[in-house]
């Protein structure tokens, strides 16, 4: 099944399953991982079962698993294409441009 066809809860369960598999590959108990990550063992258990958690917690767990490089797979740095670099002439974007739809003049799509 495509990840796009999964519900948010199903994706959380899949992330928890993958973190558990990574923990077991490292031959680490939930308690040991919790200590290394500075978290509670029950937090690790809940995450592995699909509970919601924050990005900071994910970073703590990946750091404790010595797997921070996994973030590059998750959200790779897109870099700047040579064409974009030439157009920008050294200017770096800090914001997205505001989008106005024709039918809702003055209102954003959000």
Biopython code that builds the backbone (N, CA, C, O; Angstrom):
import numpy as np
from Bio.PDB.StructureBuilder import StructureBuilder

atoms = [
    (1, "UNK", "N", (0.843, -1.185, 0.000)),
    (1, "UNK", "CA", (0.000, 0.000, 0.000)),
    (1, "UNK", "C", (0.884, 1.242, 0.000)),
    (1, "UNK", "O", (1.885, 1.301, 0.714)),
    (2, "UNK", "N", (0.514, 2.216, -0.790)),
    (2, "UNK", "CA", (1.229, 3.479, -0.846)),
    (2, "UNK", "C", (1.054, 4.228, 0.468)),
    (2, "UNK", "O", (0.001, 4.150, 1.101)),
    (3, "UNK", "N", (2.073, 4.941, 0.867)),
    (3, "UNK", "CA", (1.991, 5.728, 2.100)),
    (3, "UNK", "C", (0.918, 6.800, 1.987)),
    (3, "UNK", "O", (0.356, 7.227, 2.996)),
    (4, "UNK", "N", (0.629, 7.240, 0.754)),
    (4, "UNK", "CA", (-0.411, 8.251, 0.553)),
    (4, "UNK", "C", (-1.802, 7.701, 0.832)),
    (4, "UNK", "O", (-2.722, 8.469, 1.111)),
    (5, "UNK", "N", (-1.966, 6.410, 0.764)),
    (5, "UNK", "CA", (-3.249, 5.788, 1.052)),
    (5, "UNK", "C", (-3.436, 5.475, 2.526)),
    (5, "UNK", "O", (-4.499, 5.002, 2.929)),
    (6, "UNK", "N", (-2.428, 5.731, 3.325)),
    (6, "UNK", "CA", (-2.480, 5.425, 4.754)),
    (6, "UNK", "C", (-3.031, 6.610, 5.542)),
    (6, "UNK", "O", (-2.821, 7.765, 5.174)),
    (7, "UNK", "N", (-3.730, 6.310, 6.620)),
    (7, "UNK", "CA", (-4.202, 7.366, 7.522)),
    (7, "UNK", "C", (-3.008, 7.872, 8.342)),
    (7, "UNK", "O", (-1.955, 7.236, 8.383)),
    (8, "UNK", "N", (-3.190, 9.003, 8.978)),
    (8, "UNK", "CA", (-2.130, 9.557, 9.826)),
    (8, "UNK", "C", (-1.761, 8.584, 10.948)),
    (8, "UNK", "O", (-0.583, 8.400, 11.255)),
    (9, "UNK", "N", (-2.775, 7.963, 11.556)),
    (9, "UNK", "CA", (-2.507, 6.994, 12.630)),
    (9, "UNK", "C", (-1.736, 5.796, 12.100)),
    (9, "UNK", "O", (-0.846, 5.285, 12.780)),
    (10, "UNK", "N", (-2.065, 5.340, 10.895)),
    (10, "UNK", "CA", (-1.353, 4.209, 10.306)),
    (10, "UNK", "C", (0.104, 4.578, 10.033)),
    (10, "UNK", "O", (0.998, 3.749, 10.209)),
    (11, "UNK", "N", (0.342, 5.797, 9.612)),
    (11, "UNK", "CA", (1.722, 6.248, 9.381)),
    (11, "UNK", "C", (2.483, 6.297, 10.696)),
    (11, "UNK", "O", (3.647, 5.901, 10.750)),
    (12, "UNK", "N", (1.840, 6.780, 11.761)),
    (12, "UNK", "CA", (2.492, 6.789, 13.077)),
    (12, "UNK", "C", (2.828, 5.366, 13.523)),
    (12, "UNK", "O", (3.900, 5.124, 14.077)),
    (13, "UNK", "N", (1.910, 4.425, 13.281)),
    (13, "UNK", "CA", (2.196, 3.022, 13.638)),
    (13, "UNK", "C", (3.385, 2.495, 12.840)),
    (13, "UNK", "O", (4.224, 1.768, 13.373)),
    (14, "UNK", "N", (3.453, 2.860, 11.569)),
    (14, "UNK", "CA", (4.563, 2.414, 10.719)),
    (14, "UNK", "C", (5.888, 3.021, 11.184)),
    (14, "UNK", "O", (6.909, 2.333, 11.209)),
    (15, "UNK", "N", (5.876, 4.287, 11.547)),
    (15, "UNK", "CA", (7.090, 4.916, 12.080)),
    (15, "UNK", "C", (7.511, 4.215, 13.365)),
    (15, "UNK", "O", (8.692, 3.926, 13.561)),
    (16, "UNK", "N", (6.552, 3.942, 14.234)),
    (16, "UNK", "CA", (6.853, 3.230, 15.479)),
    (16, "UNK", "C", (7.427, 1.849, 15.220)),
    (16, "UNK", "O", (8.372, 1.424, 15.884)),
    (17, "UNK", "N", (6.849, 1.147, 14.246)),
    (17, "UNK", "CA", (7.344, -0.188, 13.887)),
    (17, "UNK", "C", (8.779, -0.113, 13.376)),
    (17, "UNK", "O", (9.607, -0.960, 13.714)),
    (18, "UNK", "N", (9.072, 0.892, 12.567)),
    (18, "UNK", "CA", (10.423, 1.039, 12.019)),
    (18, "UNK", "C", (11.427, 1.431, 13.097)),
    (18, "UNK", "O", (12.563, 0.957, 13.092)),
    (19, "UNK", "N", (11.011, 2.295, 14.020)),
    (19, "UNK", "CA", (11.908, 2.654, 15.126)),
    (19, "UNK", "C", (12.188, 1.435, 16.000)),
    (19, "UNK", "O", (13.315, 1.234, 16.453)),
    (20, "UNK", "N", (11.166, 0.629, 16.232)),
    (20, "UNK", "CA", (11.350, -0.596, 17.023)),
    (20, "UNK", "C", (12.333, -1.536, 16.325)),
    (20, "UNK", "O", (13.227, -2.097, 16.958)),
    (21, "UNK", "N", (12.155, -1.699, 15.017)),
    (21, "UNK", "CA", (13.063, -2.571, 14.264)),
    (21, "UNK", "C", (14.500, -2.059, 14.348)),
    (21, "UNK", "O", (15.433, -2.846, 14.509)),
    (22, "UNK", "N", (14.678, -0.750, 14.240)),
    (22, "UNK", "CA", (16.010, -0.152, 14.338)),
    (22, "UNK", "C", (16.586, -0.382, 15.738)),
    (22, "UNK", "O", (17.771, -0.683, 15.886)),
    (23, "UNK", "N", (15.744, -0.240, 16.759)),
    (23, "UNK", "CA", (16.192, -0.467, 18.140)),
    (23, "UNK", "C", (16.639, -1.908, 18.321)),
    (23, "UNK", "O", (17.673, -2.169, 18.936)),
    (24, "UNK", "N", (15.860, -2.847, 17.784)),
    (24, "UNK", "CA", (16.210, -4.261, 17.918)),
    (24, "UNK", "C", (17.468, -4.604, 17.119)),
    (24, "UNK", "O", (18.256, -5.449, 17.545)),
    (25, "UNK", "N", (17.668, -3.956, 15.962)),
    (25, "UNK", "CA", (18.910, -4.155, 15.197)),
    (25, "UNK", "C", (20.121, -3.738, 16.019)),
    (25, "UNK", "O", (21.197, -4.325, 15.903)),
    (26, "UNK", "N", (19.932, -2.717, 16.850)),
    (26, "UNK", "CA", (21.017, -2.237, 17.721)),
    (26, "UNK", "C", (21.093, -3.051, 19.013)),
    (26, "UNK", "O", (21.916, -2.772, 19.884)),
    (27, "UNK", "N", (20.225, -4.063, 19.128)),
    (27, "UNK", "CA", (20.181, -4.932, 20.302)),
    (27, "UNK", "C", (20.009, -4.131, 21.587)),
    (27, "UNK", "O", (20.710, -4.350, 22.575)),
    (28, "UNK", "N", (19.076, -3.212, 21.550)),
    (28, "UNK", "CA", (18.827, -2.328, 22.684)),
    (28, "UNK", "C", (17.417, -2.559, 23.215)),
    (28, "UNK", "O", (16.478, -2.777, 22.450)),
    (29, "UNK", "N", (17.287, -2.509, 24.525)),
    (29, "UNK", "CA", (15.963, -2.615, 25.145)),
    (29, "UNK", "C", (15.298, -1.237, 25.108)),
    (29, "UNK", "O", (15.951, -0.223, 24.860)),
    (30, "UNK", "N", (14.005, -1.223, 25.358)),
    (30, "UNK", "CA", (13.303, 0.059, 25.440)),
    (30, "UNK", "C", (13.889, 0.906, 26.565)),
    (30, "UNK", "O", (14.035, 2.120, 26.425)),
    (31, "UNK", "N", (14.223, 0.261, 27.678)),
    (31, "UNK", "CA", (14.779, 0.984, 28.824)),
    (31, "UNK", "C", (16.126, 1.612, 28.472)),
    (31, "UNK", "O", (16.372, 2.773, 28.800)),
    (32, "UNK", "N", (16.988, 0.864, 27.813)),
    (32, "UNK", "CA", (18.312, 1.376, 27.428)),
    (32, "UNK", "C", (18.172, 2.539, 26.443)),
    (32, "UNK", "O", (18.850, 3.557, 26.583)),
    (33, "UNK", "N", (17.294, 2.388, 25.450)),
    (33, "UNK", "CA", (17.065, 3.458, 24.484)),
    (33, "UNK", "C", (16.524, 4.700, 25.182)),
    (33, "UNK", "O", (16.952, 5.818, 24.894)),
    (34, "UNK", "N", (15.590, 4.502, 26.091)),
    (34, "UNK", "CA", (15.016, 5.624, 26.831)),
    (34, "UNK", "C", (16.089, 6.379, 27.606)),
    (34, "UNK", "O", (16.105, 7.609, 27.613)),
    (35, "UNK", "N", (16.983, 5.643, 28.258)),
    (35, "UNK", "CA", (18.066, 6.280, 29.015)),
    (35, "UNK", "C", (18.989, 7.065, 28.097)),
    (35, "UNK", "O", (19.366, 8.195, 28.406)),
    (36, "UNK", "N", (19.352, 6.466, 26.965)),
    (36, "UNK", "CA", (20.247, 7.149, 26.019)),
    (36, "UNK", "C", (19.588, 8.391, 25.412)),
    (36, "UNK", "O", (20.260, 9.386, 25.140)),
    (37, "UNK", "N", (18.272, 8.326, 25.205)),
    (37, "UNK", "CA", (17.553, 9.434, 24.581)),
    (37, "UNK", "C", (17.073, 10.478, 25.582)),
    (37, "UNK", "O", (16.632, 11.560, 25.193)),
    (38, "UNK", "N", (17.158, 10.155, 26.864)),
    (38, "UNK", "CA", (16.669, 11.079, 27.883)),
    (38, "UNK", "C", (15.150, 11.096, 27.955)),
    (38, "UNK", "O", (14.539, 12.123, 28.251)),
    (39, "UNK", "N", (14.555, 9.949, 27.681)),
    (39, "UNK", "CA", (13.103, 9.822, 27.683)),
    (39, "UNK", "C", (12.680, 8.742, 28.670)),
    (39, "UNK", "O", (13.522, 8.047, 29.239)),
    (40, "UNK", "N", (11.380, 8.606, 28.870)),
    (40, "UNK", "CA", (10.830, 7.577, 29.728)),
    (40, "UNK", "C", (10.617, 6.306, 28.907)),
    (40, "UNK", "O", (10.289, 6.385, 27.723)),
    (41, "UNK", "N", (10.799, 5.142, 29.520)),
    (41, "UNK", "CA", (10.601, 3.875, 28.821)),
    (41, "UNK", "C", (9.190, 3.742, 28.280)),
    (41, "UNK", "O", (8.992, 3.200, 27.192)),
    (42, "UNK", "N", (8.202, 4.231, 29.028)),
    (42, "UNK", "CA", (6.825, 4.130, 28.542)),
    (42, "UNK", "C", (6.614, 4.985, 27.289)),
    (42, "UNK", "O", (5.797, 4.645, 26.434)),
    (43, "UNK", "N", (7.346, 6.083, 27.186)),
    (43, "UNK", "CA", (7.262, 6.917, 25.982)),
    (43, "UNK", "C", (7.736, 6.128, 24.770)),
    (43, "UNK", "O", (7.095, 6.154, 23.719)),
    (44, "UNK", "N", (8.856, 5.427, 24.912)),
    (44, "UNK", "CA", (9.380, 4.605, 23.823)),
    (44, "UNK", "C", (8.353, 3.536, 23.438)),
    (44, "UNK", "O", (8.093, 3.318, 22.255)),
    (45, "UNK", "N", (7.778, 2.880, 24.429)),
    (45, "UNK", "CA", (6.785, 1.836, 24.172)),
    (45, "UNK", "C", (5.563, 2.374, 23.443)),
    (45, "UNK", "O", (5.060, 1.742, 22.514)),
    (46, "UNK", "N", (5.087, 3.538, 23.865)),
    (46, "UNK", "CA", (3.914, 4.132, 23.225)),
    (46, "UNK", "C", (4.217, 4.526, 21.783)),
    (46, "UNK", "O", (3.386, 4.324, 20.898)),
    (47, "UNK", "N", (5.396, 5.084, 21.543)),
    (47, "UNK", "CA", (5.786, 5.466, 20.181)),
    (47, "UNK", "C", (5.851, 4.237, 19.293)),
    (47, "UNK", "O", (5.382, 4.264, 18.155)),
    (48, "UNK", "N", (6.430, 3.162, 19.806)),
    (48, "UNK", "CA", (6.527, 1.928, 19.023)),
    (48, "UNK", "C", (5.157, 1.340, 18.701)),
    (48, "UNK", "O", (5.020, 0.573, 17.748)),
    (49, "UNK", "N", (4.145, 1.693, 19.486)),
    (49, "UNK", "CA", (2.779, 1.227, 19.234)),
    (49, "UNK", "C", (1.982, 2.207, 18.369)),
    (49, "UNK", "O", (0.840, 1.927, 18.004)),
    (50, "UNK", "N", (2.586, 3.361, 18.039)),
    (50, "UNK", "CA", (1.927, 4.299, 17.148)),
    (50, "UNK", "C", (1.392, 5.557, 17.783)),
    (50, "UNK", "O", (0.584, 6.260, 17.177)),
    (51, "UNK", "N", (1.828, 5.859, 19.002)),
    (51, "UNK", "CA", (1.382, 7.092, 19.650)),
    (51, "UNK", "C", (2.009, 8.303, 18.965)),
    (51, "UNK", "O", (3.085, 8.213, 18.373)),
    (52, "UNK", "N", (1.334, 9.407, 19.055)),
    (52, "UNK", "CA", (1.827, 10.658, 18.486)),
    (52, "UNK", "C", (3.015, 11.162, 19.305)),
    (52, "UNK", "O", (3.050, 11.006, 20.525)),
    (53, "UNK", "N", (3.987, 11.768, 18.619)),
    (53, "UNK", "CA", (5.135, 12.322, 19.314)),
    (53, "UNK", "C", (5.710, 13.463, 18.495)),
    (53, "UNK", "O", (5.402, 13.604, 17.311)),
    (54, "UNK", "N", (6.539, 14.271, 19.122)),
    (54, "UNK", "CA", (7.082, 15.457, 18.479)),
    (54, "UNK", "C", (8.389, 15.205, 17.741)),
    (54, "UNK", "O", (9.029, 14.165, 17.895)),
    (55, "UNK", "N", (8.755, 16.176, 16.948)),
    (55, "UNK", "CA", (9.985, 16.085, 16.166)),
    (55, "UNK", "C", (11.205, 16.022, 17.085)),
    (55, "UNK", "O", (12.146, 15.281, 16.802)),
    (56, "UNK", "N", (11.206, 16.781, 18.170)),
    (56, "UNK", "CA", (12.336, 16.746, 19.100)),
    (56, "UNK", "C", (12.524, 15.341, 19.667)),
    (56, "UNK", "O", (13.656, 14.880, 19.816)),
    (57, "UNK", "N", (11.442, 14.670, 19.976)),
    (57, "UNK", "CA", (11.514, 13.294, 20.479)),
    (57, "UNK", "C", (12.106, 12.371, 19.418)),
    (57, "UNK", "O", (12.920, 11.501, 19.729)),
    (58, "UNK", "N", (11.694, 12.563, 18.167)),
    (58, "UNK", "CA", (12.257, 11.768, 17.070)),
    (58, "UNK", "C", (13.765, 11.985, 16.967)),
    (58, "UNK", "O", (14.521, 11.028, 16.793)),
    (59, "UNK", "N", (14.199, 13.224, 17.072)),
    (59, "UNK", "CA", (15.634, 13.517, 17.014)),
    (59, "UNK", "C", (16.366, 12.851, 18.167)),
    (59, "UNK", "O", (17.442, 12.286, 17.972)),
    (60, "UNK", "N", (15.801, 12.909, 19.363)),
    (60, "UNK", "CA", (16.420, 12.274, 20.530)),
    (60, "UNK", "C", (16.556, 10.765, 20.321)),
    (60, "UNK", "O", (17.590, 10.179, 20.640)),
    (61, "UNK", "N", (15.513, 10.146, 19.788)),
    (61, "UNK", "CA", (15.542, 8.698, 19.570)),
    (61, "UNK", "C", (16.556, 8.339, 18.491)),
    (61, "UNK", "O", (17.352, 7.417, 18.670)),
    (62, "UNK", "N", (16.531, 9.064, 17.369)),
    (62, "UNK", "CA", (17.480, 8.777, 16.290)),
    (62, "UNK", "C", (18.923, 8.989, 16.745)),
    (62, "UNK", "O", (19.813, 8.223, 16.375)),
    (63, "UNK", "N", (19.155, 10.028, 17.546)),
    (63, "UNK", "CA", (20.506, 10.259, 18.069)),
    (63, "UNK", "C", (20.939, 9.096, 18.957)),
    (63, "UNK", "O", (22.071, 8.624, 18.853)),
    (64, "UNK", "N", (20.041, 8.633, 19.832)),
    (64, "UNK", "CA", (20.352, 7.519, 20.727)),
    (64, "UNK", "C", (20.591, 6.230, 19.954)),
    (64, "UNK", "O", (21.374, 5.383, 20.385)),
    (65, "UNK", "N", (19.918, 6.076, 18.812)),
    (65, "UNK", "CA", (20.100, 4.891, 17.969)),
    (65, "UNK", "C", (21.282, 5.055, 17.013)),
    (65, "UNK", "O", (21.558, 4.166, 16.208)),
    (66, "UNK", "N", (21.976, 6.187, 17.101)),
    (66, "UNK", "CA", (23.071, 6.510, 16.187)),
    (66, "UNK", "C", (22.579, 6.431, 14.740)),
    (66, "UNK", "O", (23.228, 5.851, 13.869)),
    (67, "UNK", "N", (21.410, 7.034, 14.518)),
    (67, "UNK", "CA", (20.774, 6.958, 13.205)),
    (67, "UNK", "C", (20.291, 8.321, 12.716)),
    (67, "UNK", "O", (19.313, 8.394, 11.971)),
    (68, "UNK", "N", (20.948, 9.384, 13.114)),
    (68, "UNK", "CA", (20.541, 10.719, 12.674)),
    (68, "UNK", "C", (20.600, 10.881, 11.161)),
    (68, "UNK", "O", (19.878, 11.701, 10.593)),
    (69, "UNK", "N", (21.460, 10.101, 10.508)),
    (69, "UNK", "CA", (21.558, 10.196, 9.046)),
    (69, "UNK", "C", (20.249, 9.816, 8.365)),
    (69, "UNK", "O", (20.040, 10.150, 7.199)),
    (70, "UNK", "N", (19.371, 9.124, 9.076)),
    (70, "UNK", "CA", (18.071, 8.762, 8.523)),
    (70, "UNK", "C", (17.246, 10.006, 8.184)),
    (70, "UNK", "O", (16.357, 9.944, 7.334)),
    (71, "UNK", "N", (17.530, 11.125, 8.834)),
    (71, "UNK", "CA", (16.808, 12.353, 8.534)),
    (71, "UNK", "C", (17.094, 12.833, 7.116)),
    (71, "UNK", "O", (16.245, 13.482, 6.506)),
    (72, "UNK", "N", (18.274, 12.524, 6.583)),
    (72, "UNK", "CA", (18.588, 12.896, 5.205)),
    (72, "UNK", "C", (17.703, 12.151, 4.216)),
    (72, "UNK", "O", (17.353, 12.690, 3.166)),
    (73, "UNK", "N", (17.344, 10.924, 4.543)),
    (73, "UNK", "CA", (16.419, 10.178, 3.691)),
    (73, "UNK", "C", (15.005, 10.716, 3.833)),
    (73, "UNK", "O", (14.244, 10.780, 2.867)),
    (74, "UNK", "N", (14.674, 11.098, 5.045)),
    (74, "UNK", "CA", (13.337, 11.593, 5.355)),
    (74, "UNK", "C", (13.061, 12.927, 4.666)),
    (74, "UNK", "O", (12.003, 13.114, 4.066)),
    (75, "UNK", "N", (14.004, 13.840, 4.754)),
    (75, "UNK", "CA", (13.813, 15.167, 4.195)),
    (75, "UNK", "C", (15.146, 15.679, 3.672)),
    (75, "UNK", "O", (15.818, 16.468, 4.337)),
    (76, "UNK", "N", (15.531, 15.228, 2.475)),
    (76, "UNK", "CA", (16.837, 15.619, 1.944)),
    (76, "UNK", "C", (16.897, 17.108, 1.634)),
    (76, "UNK", "O", (15.883, 17.734, 1.325)),
    (77, "UNK", "N", (18.087, 17.657, 1.721)),
    (77, "UNK", "CA", (18.314, 19.060, 1.377)),
    (77, "UNK", "C", (18.159, 19.201, -0.137)),
    (77, "UNK", "O", (18.924, 18.601, -0.892)),
    (78, "UNK", "N", (17.181, 19.986, -0.587)),
    (78, "UNK", "CA", (16.955, 20.090, -2.027)),
    (78, "UNK", "C", (18.045, 20.857, -2.759)),
    (78, "UNK", "O", (18.184, 20.721, -3.975)),
    (79, "UNK", "N", (18.810, 21.650, -2.047)),
    (79, "UNK", "CA", (19.845, 22.431, -2.693)),
    (79, "UNK", "C", (19.242, 23.440, -3.652)),
    (79, "UNK", "O", (18.025, 23.620, -3.698)),
    (80, "UNK", "N", (20.086, 24.082, -4.401)),
    (80, "UNK", "CA", (19.640, 25.078, -5.376)),
    (80, "UNK", "C", (20.181, 24.662, -6.736)),
    (80, "UNK", "O", (21.376, 24.410, -6.894)),
    (81, "UNK", "N", (19.287, 24.596, -7.712)),
    (81, "UNK", "CA", (19.724, 24.236, -9.056)),
    (81, "UNK", "C", (20.533, 25.387, -9.647)),
    (81, "UNK", "O", (20.340, 26.538, -9.257)),
    (82, "UNK", "N", (21.430, 25.093, -10.577)),
    (82, "UNK", "CA", (22.207, 26.166, -11.207)),
    (82, "UNK", "C", (21.320, 27.230, -11.862)),
    (82, "UNK", "O", (21.655, 28.415, -11.846)),
    (83, "UNK", "N", (20.201, 26.811, -12.432)),
    (83, "UNK", "CA", (19.284, 27.765, -13.057)),
    (83, "UNK", "C", (18.674, 28.691, -12.011)),
    (83, "UNK", "O", (18.604, 29.903, -12.216)),
    (84, "UNK", "N", (18.236, 28.129, -10.899)),
    (84, "UNK", "CA", (17.681, 28.947, -9.819)),
    (84, "UNK", "C", (18.736, 29.896, -9.268)),
    (84, "UNK", "O", (18.448, 31.058, -8.982)),
    (85, "UNK", "N", (19.958, 29.396, -9.122)),
    (85, "UNK", "CA", (21.044, 30.213, -8.598)),
    (85, "UNK", "C", (21.303, 31.416, -9.508)),
    (85, "UNK", "O", (21.521, 32.527, -9.027)),
    (86, "UNK", "N", (21.278, 31.191, -10.813)),
    (86, "UNK", "CA", (21.484, 32.286, -11.768)),
    (86, "UNK", "C", (20.343, 33.296, -11.681)),
    (86, "UNK", "O", (20.584, 34.502, -11.743)),
    (87, "UNK", "N", (19.105, 32.823, -11.539)),
    (87, "UNK", "CA", (17.962, 33.721, -11.449)),
    (87, "UNK", "C", (17.995, 34.548, -10.166)),
    (87, "UNK", "O", (17.649, 35.729, -10.166)),
    (88, "UNK", "N", (18.407, 33.923, -9.094)),
    (88, "UNK", "CA", (18.413, 34.597, -7.807)),
    (88, "UNK", "C", (19.583, 35.561, -7.668)),
    (88, "UNK", "O", (19.511, 36.503, -6.879)),
    (89, "UNK", "N", (20.623, 35.353, -8.393)),
    (89, "UNK", "CA", (21.824, 36.192, -8.358)),
    (89, "UNK", "C", (22.291, 36.435, -6.927)),
    (89, "UNK", "O", (22.526, 37.568, -6.508)),
    (90, "UNK", "N", (22.415, 35.347, -6.204)),
    (90, "UNK", "CA", (22.941, 35.426, -4.845)),
    (90, "UNK", "C", (21.908, 35.687, -3.768)),
    (90, "UNK", "O", (22.249, 35.658, -2.585)),
    (91, "UNK", "N", (20.660, 35.941, -4.130)),
    (91, "UNK", "CA", (19.627, 36.183, -3.127)),
    (91, "UNK", "C", (19.024, 34.852, -2.695)),
    (91, "UNK", "O", (18.660, 34.028, -3.533)),
    (92, "UNK", "N", (18.922, 34.648, -1.403)),
    (92, "UNK", "CA", (18.343, 33.418, -0.876)),
    (92, "UNK", "C", (16.914, 33.698, -0.447)),
    (92, "UNK", "O", (16.638, 34.719, 0.184)),
    (93, "UNK", "N", (15.996, 32.786, -0.790)),
    (93, "UNK", "CA", (14.594, 32.951, -0.389)),
    (93, "UNK", "C", (14.433, 32.611, 1.079)),
    (93, "UNK", "O", (14.986, 31.629, 1.573)),
    (94, "UNK", "N", (13.672, 33.434, 1.758)),
    (94, "UNK", "CA", (13.358, 33.191, 3.157)),
    (94, "UNK", "C", (11.870, 32.933, 3.372)),
    (94, "UNK", "O", (11.465, 32.460, 4.433)),
    (95, "UNK", "N", (11.052, 33.248, 2.355)),
    (95, "UNK", "CA", (9.604, 33.063, 2.454)),
    (95, "UNK", "C", (9.048, 32.623, 1.114)),
    (95, "UNK", "O", (9.637, 32.864, 0.060)),
    (96, "UNK", "N", (7.909, 31.976, 1.183)),
    (96, "UNK", "CA", (7.179, 31.648, -0.043)),
    (96, "UNK", "C", (6.383, 32.877, -0.446)),
    (96, "UNK", "O", (5.983, 33.671, 0.405)),
    (97, "UNK", "N", (6.158, 33.033, -1.726)),
    (97, "UNK", "CA", (5.376, 34.176, -2.174)),
    (97, "UNK", "C", (3.903, 33.939, -1.880)),
    (97, "UNK", "O", (3.439, 32.799, -1.865)),
    (98, "UNK", "N", (3.185, 35.005, -1.650)),
    (98, "UNK", "CA", (1.763, 34.918, -1.341)),
    (98, "UNK", "C", (1.002, 34.554, -2.598)),
    (98, "UNK", "O", (1.242, 35.117, -3.667)),
    (99, "UNK", "N", (0.087, 33.612, -2.468)),
    (99, "UNK", "CA", (-0.701, 33.180, -3.612)),
    (99, "UNK", "C", (-2.128, 33.670, -3.446)),
    (99, "UNK", "O", (-2.754, 33.475, -2.404)),
    (100, "UNK", "N", (-2.628, 34.311, -4.493)),
    (100, "UNK", "CA", (-4.000, 34.821, -4.477)),
    (100, "UNK", "C", (-4.754, 34.128, -5.594)),
    (100, "UNK", "O", (-4.330, 34.149, -6.750)),
    (101, "UNK", "N", (-5.884, 33.507, -5.242)),
    (101, "UNK", "CA", (-6.688, 32.831, -6.266)),
    (101, "UNK", "C", (-7.619, 33.838, -6.924)),
    (101, "UNK", "O", (-7.990, 34.840, -6.313)),
    (102, "UNK", "N", (-7.996, 33.571, -8.170)),
    (102, "UNK", "CA", (-8.868, 34.477, -8.920)),
    (102, "UNK", "C", (-10.253, 34.583, -8.294)),
    (102, "UNK", "O", (-10.824, 35.671, -8.225)),
    (103, "UNK", "N", (-10.792, 33.455, -7.839)),
    (103, "UNK", "CA", (-12.148, 33.468, -7.329)),
    (103, "UNK", "C", (-12.249, 34.068, -5.936)),
    (103, "UNK", "O", (-13.290, 34.627, -5.590)),
    (104, "UNK", "N", (-11.187, 33.970, -5.117)),
    (104, "UNK", "CA", (-11.201, 34.512, -3.757)),
    (104, "UNK", "C", (-10.177, 35.625, -3.678)),
    (104, "UNK", "O", (-9.191, 35.509, -2.951)),
    (105, "UNK", "N", (-10.390, 36.674, -4.395)),
    (105, "UNK", "CA", (-9.438, 37.755, -4.458)),
    (105, "UNK", "C", (-9.090, 38.237, -3.061)),
    (105, "UNK", "O", (-9.969, 38.553, -2.260)),
    (106, "UNK", "N", (-7.803, 38.288, -2.783)),
    (106, "UNK", "CA", (-7.341, 38.776, -1.494)),
    (106, "UNK", "C", (-7.259, 37.733, -0.417)),
    (106, "UNK", "O", (-6.721, 38.015, 0.653)),
    (107, "UNK", "N", (-7.769, 36.528, -0.644)),
    (107, "UNK", "CA", (-7.696, 35.470, 0.369)),
    (107, "UNK", "C", (-6.644, 34.466, -0.040)),
    (107, "UNK", "O", (-6.483, 34.178, -1.226)),
    (108, "UNK", "N", (-5.923, 33.930, 0.937)),
    (108, "UNK", "CA", (-4.926, 32.905, 0.633)),
    (108, "UNK", "C", (-5.605, 31.551, 0.556)),
    (108, "UNK", "O", (-6.749, 31.392, 0.982)),
    (109, "UNK", "N", (-4.885, 30.569, 0.005)),
    (109, "UNK", "CA", (-5.414, 29.213, -0.116)),
    (109, "UNK", "C", (-5.476, 28.489, 1.219)),
    (109, "UNK", "O", (-6.063, 27.410, 1.298)),
    (110, "UNK", "N", (-4.909, 29.031, 2.238)),
    (110, "UNK", "CA", (-4.876, 28.364, 3.537)),
    (110, "UNK", "C", (-6.164, 28.634, 4.235)),
    (110, "UNK", "O", (-6.368, 28.170, 5.357)),
]
sb = StructureBuilder()
sb.init_structure("model")
sb.init_model(0)
sb.init_chain("A")
sb.init_seg("    ")
for serial, (resi, resn, name, xyz) in enumerate(atoms, 1):
    if name == "N":
        sb.init_residue(resn, " ", resi, " ")
    sb.init_atom(name, np.array(xyz, "f"), 0.0, 1.0, " ", f" {name:<3s}", serial, name[0])
structure = sb.get_structure()
